[in-house]
Amino acid sequence: MIDHSKIITKEMAEARKLEELAEQIRSIRNDKLRSDYESSVQQLIRWIDEAEDNPAALAEYKTQRSAWHTWADALCDLPDQPGFPWPESEVLWPKQPPKPTRYTAP
């Protein structure tokens, strides 16, 4: 007698594959947020705190921080995009901002 509860249909296998792919993309995204976003924003926050008496430096650091926040938001929005999950080679990762740089007066 066949145990029908152990039969995996083509649809079930495809659904499982999509779940694994989605988890893989989320994992890569989370790694990017942990490794790049958190350290960059923490550095910018330190520089913002130090630059409170220098309006030009403060504005530069806040602009850089805003770019990092925009990038992080775009990463977090990936699962909400049509067609998610995509094969890893087809993921349109948002362009990462440049690493934070110290302000130099003109």
PEURCOR-V31186 format. One record per helix or strand. SS is the DSSP state (2 for helix, 1 for strand). FROM is the first residue (numbers start at 1). TO is the last residue. If there is no record, write none. Layout:
SS	FROM	TO
SS	FROM	TO
//
This chain:
2	4	6
2	10	50
2	55	80
2	88	90
//
